[in-house]
Amino acid sequence: MKKLIVTCLSFAITFLNILNCHAIEVADIDIHGFISQGYMQTDNNNYLAGNTEKGSFEFNEFGINFGKELTEKLRLGLQLFARDLGDIGNGEVTLDWAYGDYRWKDWLGFRAGKIKLPYGFYNETRDIDALRTNILLPQSVYNDLQRDTLVAIQGAGIYGEIPVGVFGDLSYQLQIGTFDVDSDSGIAKVTEALGRGVFEVEKFNIDTAYVGSLQWSTPLDGLRVGGSYLTLSLDSDIRTNYPFGPLPAGSSLVADFNDITNYVASAEYTWNDLVLAAEYTRQELTFGIDNVLPEDTTKSEGYYLSASYRFTDWLQVGTYYSVYYANIEDKDGDTLEAQGLPDHGAWQKDWALTTRFDLNEYWTIKLEGHMLDGTAQVVSIDNPKGTDEDWFMYAAKITFSF
């Protein structure tokens, strides 16, 4: 953790020196960031943060972001980020997002660079601990293994806000570009788990992605609804670890993920200190391995209901119920059983309860418990001895924000 912080601060100092060399007023730069350390433990099933059955501190984050208004309409910003989530991240500093934002009119603005992805209501702010009650966002919609890829898109986009009179306001975003998917990312890990460890990912090749988001701030004060859409195709260069059919170990193959589409429908209602939210997502993709495994289309879905309430300036309590199905045509896991796999790999149902303590404007402590049924989002290669259907997870997290 110490190495991670020193590295990030070195990046920050370098960035400020570069700005100073180019005669930009450093004093006018907005600088914010966060440092967090967490702990996760499960009674069964290793999940997200490494060996959680024994308890894991491999659950930390560091981020520092810089923003500069060059004119009234033009703004630049970037964020450096590092995290450790089990064997994902390992404290490596990455450029999380970095883009220019030109707001020509309220109804039309332009962005270019590595732009935050408007996936659901909370993807763009998922790293800001102060804005939510829970330690983990509902994994049925915001899978933490996908965070490093889906946090931003490299490309360009337009956005704006359009008043519609007594009907409220509409805001929209349209983006086009591509994604960073490293061979050691969470998505690579999930891909390797699909093959039960038979192959490992060497490289991803991403086609052009298209993203759209629409939000409606309704006439009812505190109520907003929205939807977002993402579509892309990609393929992955893989290498077999073991003999695969007629192929010997070490064979090079190409795995295709075609026509990937994601939809998210969202709703949120805020009334005084009460916040209610619900989101539903569906993903469809066609997967196959060239000349080995014919293409097959799978549809998955997830949804959650959540509520949080702030009792005092320092105490907030939240809960959610989250459900995920890996294949909506096999919700009971009959197909998995026929393959000799446990049926509970078809679903994951998660009831979470969180208590948040705000010690002051900088320090936050959160305690969270989860009661889970099913293992659809539990990575098989982290559990070589198998998984259990019913399990509990406990988490704690302390965050310093500035």
C-alpha positions as CSV (number, residue, x, y, z in Angstrom):
1,M,0.0,0.0,0.0
2,K,2.9,2.4,0.9
3,K,4.5,1.7,-2.5
4,L,1.2,2.4,-4.2
5,I,0.7,5.7,-2.5
6,V,4.3,6.9,-3.1
7,T,4.0,6.0,-6.8
8,C,0.7,7.9,-7.2
9,L,2.0,11.0,-5.4
10,S,5.1,10.9,-7.7
11,F,2.7,10.9,-10.7
12,A,0.8,13.8,-9.2
13,I,4.0,15.9,-8.6
14,T,5.2,15.2,-12.2
15,F,1.8,16.3,-13.6
16,L,1.9,19.5,-11.7
17,N,5.4,20.2,-12.8
18,I,4.4,19.7,-16.5
19,L,1.5,22.1,-16.1
20,N,3.9,24.7,-14.5
21,C,6.3,24.3,-17.4
22,H,3.5,25.2,-19.8
23,A,2.7,28.3,-17.9
24,I,-0.7,27.1,-16.7
25,E,-1.9,28.5,-13.4
26,V,-1.4,25.6,-11.0
27,A,-3.3,27.4,-8.3
28,D,-6.5,27.1,-10.4
29,I,-6.3,23.3,-10.7
30,D,-8.9,21.3,-8.8
31,I,-7.3,18.4,-7.1
32,H,-9.3,15.7,-5.4
33,G,-8.6,12.1,-4.4
34,F,-9.2,9.2,-2.1
35,I,-7.4,6.4,-0.3
36,S,-9.2,3.4,1.0
37,Q,-8.4,0.1,2.7
38,G,-10.8,-2.7,3.0
39,Y,-11.2,-6.2,4.4
40,M,-13.4,-9.0,3.1
41,Q,-14.2,-12.4,4.6
42,T,-16.5,-15.2,3.5
43,D,-17.5,-18.4,5.3
44,N,-17.5,-20.3,2.0
45,N,-16.3,-19.5,-1.5
46,N,-13.4,-17.2,-2.3
47,Y,-14.9,-14.0,-3.9
48,L,-13.4,-10.9,-5.5
49,A,-10.6,-10.2,-3.0
50,G,-8.5,-13.3,-3.3
51,N,-8.6,-15.9,-0.5
52,T,-11.5,-14.5,1.4
53,E,-12.3,-17.7,3.2
54,K,-9.3,-16.9,5.4
55,G,-10.0,-13.2,5.3
56,S,-8.3,-10.8,2.8
57,F,-6.9,-7.3,3.0
58,E,-6.3,-7.4,-0.8
59,F,-9.0,-4.8,-1.2
60,N,-7.7,-1.2,-1.5
61,E,-7.9,1.7,-3.8
62,F,-6.1,5.0,-4.5
63,G,-7.2,7.7,-6.8
64,I,-6.2,11.3,-7.5
65,N,-7.8,13.5,-10.1
66,F,-7.0,16.9,-11.6
67,G,-9.4,19.4,-13.3
68,K,-8.7,22.7,-15.0
69,E,-11.1,25.2,-16.5
70,L,-9.3,26.7,-19.4
71,T,-12.2,28.9,-20.4
72,E,-15.9,29.2,-19.3
73,K,-16.7,26.4,-21.8
74,L,-13.6,24.3,-21.9
75,R,-12.4,22.0,-19.2
76,L,-9.6,19.4,-19.0
77,G,-9.4,16.6,-16.4
78,L,-7.8,13.3,-15.6
79,Q,-7.6,10.7,-12.9
80,L,-4.8,8.3,-11.9
81,F,-6.0,5.2,-10.2
82,A,-4.6,2.1,-8.6
83,R,-6.3,-0.8,-6.7
84,D,-5.8,-4.2,-5.4
85,L,-8.7,-6.7,-5.6
86,G,-7.3,-10.1,-5.1
87,D,-5.1,-10.8,-8.1
88,I,-6.6,-7.9,-10.0
89,G,-4.7,-4.6,-10.2
90,N,-2.0,-5.3,-7.7
91,G,-1.4,-1.6,-7.1
92,E,-0.5,-0.8,-10.6
93,V,-1.1,2.9,-11.4
94,T,-3.3,3.4,-14.5
95,L,-4.7,6.4,-16.3
96,D,-8.3,5.9,-15.3
97,W,-9.9,8.7,-17.4
98,A,-8.6,11.8,-19.1
99,Y,-10.6,14.0,-21.5
100,G,-11.3,17.5,-22.7
101,D,-14.9,18.8,-22.3
102,Y,-16.2,21.7,-24.4
103,R,-19.7,22.8,-23.4
104,W,-20.9,24.8,-26.3
105,K,-24.5,25.1,-25.2
106,D,-26.5,23.6,-22.4
107,W,-28.0,21.2,-24.9
108,L,-24.8,20.3,-26.7
109,G,-21.3,19.6,-25.5
110,F,-18.3,17.7,-26.8
111,R,-15.9,15.3,-25.1
112,A,-12.8,13.6,-26.4
113,G,-10.2,11.3,-24.8
114,K,-10.8,8.6,-22.3
115,I,-14.3,9.5,-21.2
116,K,-16.3,8.2,-18.2
117,L,-18.8,5.6,-19.3
118,P,-22.5,6.4,-18.5
119,Y,-23.4,2.8,-17.6
120,G,-26.4,2.9,-15.3
121,F,-26.8,5.7,-12.8
122,Y,-23.7,5.1,-10.7
123,N,-20.8,3.9,-13.0
124,E,-19.5,7.4,-13.4
125,T,-19.3,8.0,-9.7
126,R,-18.6,4.4,-8.5
127,D,-15.2,5.4,-7.0
128,I,-16.5,8.2,-4.9
129,D,-17.2,6.5,-1.6
130,A,-18.8,9.6,-0.1
131,L,-21.6,9.5,-2.6
132,R,-23.0,6.1,-1.6
133,T,-23.8,4.1,1.5
134,N,-22.6,0.6,0.5
135,I,-19.1,-0.8,0.3
136,L,-19.9,-2.9,-2.8
137,L,-22.4,-1.6,-5.4
138,P,-24.9,-4.4,-6.3
139,Q,-22.8,-6.8,-8.3
140,S,-25.7,-7.9,-10.5
141,V,-25.3,-4.5,-12.4
142,Y,-21.9,-3.2,-11.3
143,N,-19.6,-6.2,-11.3
144,D,-16.3,-5.2,-9.7
145,L,-14.3,-7.5,-11.9
146,Q,-15.4,-5.4,-14.9
147,R,-14.7,-2.1,-13.3
148,D,-11.3,-1.4,-14.9
149,T,-12.7,-1.9,-18.4
150,L,-16.1,-0.3,-18.1
151,V,-15.0,2.8,-16.2
152,A,-14.2,4.7,-19.4
153,I,-14.3,4.6,-23.2
154,Q,-11.5,5.9,-25.4
155,G,-13.0,8.0,-28.1
156,A,-15.4,10.9,-28.4
157,G,-18.9,11.9,-27.5
158,I,-21.6,14.5,-27.3
159,Y,-23.9,15.3,-24.4
160,G,-26.4,17.9,-23.3
161,E,-29.4,18.8,-21.2
162,I,-32.8,19.7,-22.7
163,P,-35.6,21.3,-20.7
164,V,-39.1,19.9,-21.5
165,G,-41.2,22.5,-19.6
166,V,-43.6,21.1,-17.1
167,F,-42.3,17.6,-17.9
168,G,-38.9,18.2,-16.3
169,D,-35.5,17.9,-18.0
170,L,-33.8,15.4,-20.3
171,S,-30.1,14.7,-20.3
172,Y,-28.3,12.6,-22.9
173,Q,-24.9,11.2,-23.8
174,L,-23.7,9.5,-27.0
175,Q,-20.3,8.0,-27.3
176,I,-18.2,6.1,-29.8
177,G,-14.8,4.5,-29.2
178,T,-13.0,1.5,-27.8
179,F,-12.0,0.0,-24.5
180,D,-8.9,-1.1,-22.6
181,V,-9.0,-4.8,-21.9
182,D,-5.7,-6.1,-20.5
183,S,-4.8,-9.7,-20.5
184,D,-4.6,-9.6,-16.6
185,S,-7.9,-7.7,-16.2
186,G,-10.9,-8.9,-14.4
187,I,-12.7,-9.5,-17.7
188,A,-9.7,-11.7,-18.7
189,K,-10.1,-13.6,-15.5
190,V,-13.8,-14.2,-16.1
191,T,-13.0,-15.3,-19.7
192,E,-10.5,-17.9,-18.4
193,A,-13.0,-19.1,-15.8
194,L,-15.5,-19.8,-18.6
195,G,-13.0,-22.3,-19.9
196,R,-12.4,-23.8,-16.5
197,G,-8.7,-23.0,-16.7
198,V,-8.2,-24.9,-20.0
199,F,-6.9,-21.7,-21.7
200,E,-5.3,-18.4,-20.8
201,V,-5.9,-15.0,-22.4
202,E,-3.0,-13.5,-24.2
203,K,-4.6,-10.4,-25.9
204,F,-8.0,-8.8,-26.6
205,N,-8.9,-7.1,-29.8
206,I,-11.8,-4.7,-29.5
207,D,-14.0,-3.4,-32.3
208,T,-15.7,0.0,-32.2
209,A,-18.1,0.4,-29.3
210,Y,-21.3,2.5,-29.3
211,V,-22.8,3.9,-26.1
212,G,-26.0,5.9,-25.4
213,S,-27.6,7.2,-22.2
214,L,-30.8,9.1,-21.5
215,Q,-32.0,10.4,-18.2
216,W,-35.3,12.1,-17.3
217,S,-35.5,14.3,-14.3
218,T,-39.3,14.1,-13.8
219,P,-41.7,16.8,-12.5
220,L,-41.9,14.8,-9.3
221,D,-39.1,16.3,-7.1
222,G,-36.4,13.8,-6.4
223,L,-37.4,11.2,-9.0
224,R,-35.3,10.4,-12.0
225,V,-35.4,7.5,-14.5
226,G,-33.1,6.6,-17.3
227,G,-31.7,4.0,-19.6
228,S,-28.3,3.2,-21.1
229,Y,-27.1,1.1,-23.9
230,L,-23.7,-0.4,-24.9
231,T,-22.8,-2.5,-27.9
232,L,-19.5,-3.9,-29.2
233,S,-17.7,-7.0,-30.5
234,L,-14.3,-8.3,-29.6
235,D,-12.1,-11.4,-29.9
236,S,-9.4,-12.8,-27.8
237,D,-6.1,-14.6,-28.6
238,I,-6.0,-17.5,-26.2
239,R,-3.5,-20.4,-25.6
240,T,-4.5,-23.8,-24.2
241,N,-3.0,-24.9,-20.9
242,Y,-4.1,-28.5,-21.4
243,P,-5.0,-30.7,-24.4
244,F,-8.3,-29.4,-25.7
245,G,-10.1,-31.9,-27.9
246,P,-7.6,-32.8,-30.7
247,L,-5.4,-29.8,-29.9
248,P,-2.3,-30.2,-27.7
249,A,-1.4,-28.0,-24.8
250,G,0.1,-24.7,-26.0
251,S,-2.2,-24.4,-29.0
252,S,-3.1,-20.8,-30.1
253,L,-6.8,-20.1,-30.7
254,V,-9.2,-17.2,-31.2
255,A,-12.2,-16.8,-29.0
256,D,-15.0,-14.6,-30.5
257,F,-17.4,-12.4,-28.4
258,N,-19.8,-11.1,-31.1
259,D,-22.7,-8.7,-30.9
260,I,-22.4,-7.9,-27.2
261,T,-25.2,-5.7,-26.1
262,N,-26.0,-4.3,-22.7
263,Y,-29.1,-2.5,-21.6
264,V,-29.6,-0.9,-18.2
265,A,-32.9,0.6,-17.0
266,S,-32.6,2.8,-13.9
267,A,-34.8,4.7,-11.4
268,E,-34.0,6.7,-8.3
269,Y,-36.1,8.6,-5.8
270,T,-34.7,10.9,-3.1
271,W,-37.0,12.3,-0.4
272,N,-35.2,14.2,2.4
273,D,-32.7,11.7,3.8
274,L,-34.2,8.6,2.1
275,V,-32.9,7.3,-1.2
276,L,-34.6,4.5,-3.1
277,A,-33.1,3.0,-6.3
278,A,-33.7,0.1,-8.7
279,E,-31.9,-1.0,-11.8
280,Y,-32.3,-3.8,-14.3
281,T,-29.7,-5.0,-16.8
282,R,-29.7,-7.5,-19.6
283,Q,-26.7,-8.6,-21.6
284,E,-26.6,-10.7,-24.8
285,L,-23.5,-12.0,-26.4
286,T,-22.5,-14.7,-29.0
287,F,-19.4,-16.7,-28.0
288,G,-17.4,-19.3,-29.9
289,I,-13.9,-20.5,-30.5
290,D,-12.7,-20.5,-34.1
291,N,-12.7,-24.0,-35.7
292,V,-13.2,-25.6,-32.2
293,L,-16.4,-24.4,-30.5
294,P,-19.5,-23.3,-32.6
295,E,-21.0,-19.9,-31.7
296,D,-23.8,-19.9,-29.2
297,T,-25.8,-16.9,-27.9
298,T,-26.4,-16.4,-24.2
299,K,-28.6,-13.8,-22.4
300,S,-27.9,-12.9,-18.8
301,E,-29.8,-10.5,-16.6
302,G,-29.5,-8.8,-13.2
303,Y,-31.4,-6.4,-11.1
304,Y,-31.6,-4.9,-7.6
305,L,-33.7,-2.9,-5.2
306,S,-31.9,-0.6,-2.7
307,A,-32.8,1.8,0.1
308,S,-30.6,4.0,2.3
309,Y,-31.4,6.5,5.1
310,R,-29.3,9.1,6.8
311,F,-30.3,9.2,10.5
312,T,-27.7,11.8,11.6
313,D,-24.8,13.7,10.2
314,W,-22.5,10.7,11.1
315,L,-24.8,7.7,10.7
316,Q,-26.3,6.2,7.5
317,V,-27.8,2.7,7.0
318,G,-28.4,1.0,3.6
319,T,-29.6,-2.2,2.2
320,Y,-30.2,-3.9,-1.1
321,Y,-31.4,-7.1,-2.7
322,S,-29.5,-8.1,-5.8
323,V,-30.2,-10.9,-8.2
324,Y,-28.1,-12.2,-11.2
325,Y,-28.8,-15.0,-13.7
326,A,-25.9,-16.1,-15.9
327,N,-28.4,-17.5,-18.5
328,I,-32.0,-16.5,-18.5
329,E,-32.9,-19.7,-20.3
330,D,-31.4,-21.8,-17.5
331,K,-32.3,-19.9,-14.3
332,D,-32.6,-23.2,-12.3
333,G,-29.3,-24.5,-13.5
334,D,-30.6,-27.7,-15.2
335,T,-28.2,-27.3,-18.1
336,L,-25.2,-27.0,-15.7
337,E,-26.3,-30.1,-13.8
338,A,-26.5,-32.0,-17.0
339,Q,-22.8,-31.0,-17.6
340,G,-21.9,-32.3,-14.2
341,L,-21.6,-28.8,-12.6
342,P,-23.5,-27.5,-9.6
343,D,-26.9,-26.0,-10.4
344,H,-26.3,-23.0,-8.1
345,G,-23.8,-21.6,-10.6
346,A,-26.8,-20.4,-12.6
347,W,-27.8,-17.7,-10.1
348,Q,-26.6,-15.4,-7.4
349,K,-28.9,-13.7,-4.9
350,D,-27.4,-11.2,-2.5
351,W,-29.1,-9.5,0.5
352,A,-26.7,-6.8,1.8
353,L,-26.9,-4.5,4.9
354,T,-24.5,-1.6,5.4
355,T,-23.7,0.8,8.3
356,R,-21.8,3.9,7.4
357,F,-20.1,6.2,9.9
358,D,-18.9,9.7,8.8
359,L,-16.2,10.6,11.3
360,N,-15.7,14.0,9.7
361,E,-15.8,15.5,6.2
362,Y,-12.7,13.4,5.2
363,W,-12.9,10.1,7.0
364,T,-15.6,7.4,6.4
365,I,-15.9,3.9,7.9
366,K,-18.3,1.3,6.5
367,L,-19.3,-2.1,7.8
368,E,-21.3,-4.5,5.6
369,G,-22.8,-8.0,5.7
370,H,-24.0,-10.1,2.8
371,M,-26.2,-13.2,2.8
372,L,-25.8,-15.0,-0.5
373,D,-27.5,-17.8,-2.4
374,G,-25.8,-19.1,-5.5
375,T,-22.5,-18.6,-7.2
376,A,-23.1,-17.3,-10.7
377,Q,-20.5,-14.5,-10.2
378,V,-18.0,-16.6,-8.1
379,V,-15.0,-17.3,-10.3
380,S,-14.4,-21.0,-10.5
381,I,-10.6,-20.8,-10.8
382,D,-10.5,-19.1,-7.4
383,N,-12.3,-22.1,-6.0
384,P,-10.6,-25.3,-7.2
385,K,-12.2,-27.4,-4.5
386,G,-15.7,-26.4,-5.6
387,T,-18.3,-23.9,-4.3
388,D,-21.1,-23.9,-1.8
389,E,-24.6,-22.7,-2.6
390,D,-25.3,-20.7,0.6
391,W,-22.7,-18.4,2.1
392,F,-22.0,-15.2,4.0
393,M,-19.7,-12.4,3.3
394,Y,-18.5,-9.6,5.7
395,A,-16.7,-6.5,4.6
396,A,-15.2,-3.4,6.3
397,K,-13.7,-0.3,4.7
398,I,-12.1,2.9,5.8
399,T,-11.8,5.8,3.3
400,F,-10.0,9.1,3.3
401,S,-11.3,11.6,0.7
402,F,-10.0,15.0,-0.1
